[in-house]
Amino acid sequence: MLSKDTIHDLTQRVLKLSSAEETEVIVSGGTHSLTRFANNTIHQNVSDENYAISVRTVLGKNTARATTNKFDEDSLRRTIDAALQLTRVQPEDPDLPSMPDQSVYPPAEGPSRWFQQTASLSPQDRAASVAQIVGIAQKFDMTTAGIVACSDAVEAIANSRGLFAYHPQTSAEISITMLAADSSGWQKANSPDVRNLDAGALAEVAARKARDSADPKELAPGKYTVILEPAAVLDLVGFMFWDWGGQSLLDERSFLNNRIGTRLFGENITIHDDVAHALQSGAPFDGEGVRRERVTLVENGVIQNLVYARGTAEKVRKSPLAEKLGTISPTGHGFPLPNEMGEMPLNIVFATPAEPKSVTEITEGTERGILVTRLWYIREVDPYEKILTGMTRDGTFYVEDGRIRHGIRNFRFNQSLIHMLSNVVEMGAPVRSSGEESFDMVVPAMRVKDFNFTEVTRF
């Protein structure tokens, strides 16, 4: 991984070569390694190392960006020239802010997201994890497939006004699917610290889910009480967080338009965006180098605050929305300019309920319902009411009198997130969770009443 000093020297070289009025340099990349397995054997092992330099130039109110992965001086000059040529032919952006200086990212202590144990994970280490997983699959007479992956990466940003920010991070991930004759089970986990992942424990859970859902029975569609494991919660709620960006409200493409300050969810729902949370990951600065602030998005069901990039905050302050939104200031949630999407909270943390319960305890308190391991093929049906459709998979169970009775055939659902988060009866302690349809979050398991299943699938 490129060191802080190396990247600082590299960005200063680029800034000195540029003749633009303002110049920004983003450096990102690292080493990414993956071991993939299927049919109980490793069939792919790959690793690549790549870094990119993205240069943004400003001339008046015009800006554009060019990117290269070659760091020699000729390549850097060509990239700067390309950015300048593109800048000259862009339409003016009257709302383009000047680049920020170092004051937007003051040095501060935060949790480390770089771990030597993860950075040094070898192909042999990943193969040993696969061997554990395959051993458990064979114990249950099943076939398994999935990945064991790791990365050692860096993000950095510098500009001609003196800003410099640098963030190293490691990441380890395990995803497991267990396949039986007519059923399947799944588990996935991700962490900056590989010591937080237990391949054997994940494989055991996935295998038990496949075993216990064998010979699935068909249940009639309808509204049921559901127990959503954290991965299922994550993949559902992930569809709403673009709407918390100030630009989304300006564009009237947010389901929060005309709803800020209202109680939209149940009183037991409080959600923060908090990059410094111990279970979170990612850089503590945004695409312009602004420090990410902790923002309360929802408090006791009431929509409280939006997130803003610098330019969006200025536009919102001048708009008719300003009088309805309270404090409006940059929160460090913007993406690299130029972009049309604005900003988004990426470090979602649900607050811990007063009496958190385990999935087992939630199940034991359920008279009749359905336990859902995870969801897939989720699509948005109605963006303002946040109605989603999708299907259950890899472990769906019928619960009666507090006990899992048997596996059931998977369902298709049509469900409003607004209604779902208004009907949460119980929650677990929030955990770092991974899914397939959204980014990692810190979310709880939930028991939700009147979840709308519309159709039984064929598997």
Secondary structure as GFF3:
##gff-version 3
##sequence-region A 1 459
A	DSSP	alpha_helix	4	17	.	.	.	ID=ss1
A	DSSP	beta_strand	22	38	.	.	.	ID=ss2
A	DSSP	beta_strand	41	59	.	.	.	ID=ss3
A	DSSP	beta_strand	62	68	.	.	.	ID=ss4
A	DSSP	alpha_helix	73	88	.	.	.	ID=ss5
A	DSSP	three_ten_helix	102	104	.	.	.	ID=ss6
A	DSSP	alpha_helix	116	119	.	.	.	ID=ss7
A	DSSP	alpha_helix	123	139	.	.	.	ID=ss8
A	DSSP	beta_strand	143	159	.	.	.	ID=ss9
A	DSSP	beta_strand	164	179	.	.	.	ID=ss10
A	DSSP	beta_strand	184	191	.	.	.	ID=ss11
A	DSSP	three_ten_helix	194	196	.	.	.	ID=ss12
A	DSSP	alpha_helix	199	212	.	.	.	ID=ss13
A	DSSP	beta_strand	222	228	.	.	.	ID=ss14
A	DSSP	alpha_helix	230	237	.	.	.	ID=ss15
A	DSSP	three_ten_helix	238	244	.	.	.	ID=ss16
A	DSSP	alpha_helix	246	250	.	.	.	ID=ss17
A	DSSP	beta_strand	271	273	.	.	.	ID=ss18
A	DSSP	beta_strand	295	299	.	.	.	ID=ss19
A	DSSP	beta_strand	302	303	.	.	.	ID=ss20
A	DSSP	alpha_helix	310	317	.	.	.	ID=ss21
A	DSSP	three_ten_helix	320	324	.	.	.	ID=ss22
A	DSSP	beta_strand	348	350	.	.	.	ID=ss23
A	DSSP	alpha_helix	359	364	.	.	.	ID=ss24
A	DSSP	beta_strand	368	382	.	.	.	ID=ss25
A	DSSP	beta_strand	387	400	.	.	.	ID=ss26
A	DSSP	beta_strand	403	407	.	.	.	ID=ss27
A	DSSP	beta_strand	411	416	.	.	.	ID=ss28
A	DSSP	alpha_helix	417	420	.	.	.	ID=ss29
A	DSSP	beta_strand	424	427	.	.	.	ID=ss30
A	DSSP	beta_strand	431	433	.	.	.	ID=ss31
A	DSSP	beta_strand	441	443	.	.	.	ID=ss32
A	DSSP	beta_strand	446	456	.	.	.	ID=ss33
###
